[in-house]
């Protein structure tokens, strides 16, 4: 299997046109972090990392997206670590938190959560609500019937997405300026979810999309002007040629080499709807992350093209990204000064490992 640490070598083997395309997007740098370990420390280093030489001379790979300025740093020691697939079910603290929170407001949403002025969307396995702590004029929730957010199947997910789309359409009908939808699923507390009970959040921007979407749309147009090609298709292709992308039923799925955080998976879909192919793919990815990688807390963010057929957004796809937020028992957060103020993401998992596993589901 390829590794992110070998990325410079992988790129060097690309055909000329492929290498040129890759270089439009990415700049990859390799550096070595050197240090000297005192004798007293050696037993500990050996026990913890297995190899003293490797700790003393550590390969570091920095990837920079020249168009978006997204940056990720991978180091050899972290990337080579085996992935521990610890299930949340074997974590007593998590199980206790899940059990203790049963009976909260989302367990009886019709009585304990507000409705939107246009009423509720009722799905088979979920119901919508209006968010009490809104961050936009229209900010709704899809509250799952099931309390435990990590316990979901494909049929339920399909219903959540269908209900979310119905909510977006109804919200837009209610306010025609609100045409720029974003769906987020913050799953459990490390992802910033304040309520322990499965739910999506739905927001719609008025008059403009959310910053990330606006930014991508700008980059996409500039890219088209320069190369007469689609930014997202080429971004995907830049990952496919280095062994990190696959196409399935109109979907392009890849593990980014400039992820926001660990185990990030991106899905790009041109059909502009949450149909069976889309939901199935999201289900496979999330299932694999939970089951194979022991992911307990994640953020899923989905940018949708506008609902008002805005010409400025013609051809903009659905972009779904999902990222691991780390172990629920861990007291240090995964985002620090580097991410916040150096715009540089420190990544602990090799995207090749994640891609290999996810691919086996498709
Ligand atoms: Zn509940």
Boltz pocket constraint, residues with backbone or C-beta under 6 A from the ligand:
constraints:
  - pocket:
      binder: B
      contacts: [[A, 101], [A, 102], [A, 103], [A, 104], [A, 106], [A, 107], [A, 146], [A, 147], [A, 196], [A, 197]]
      max_distance: 6.0
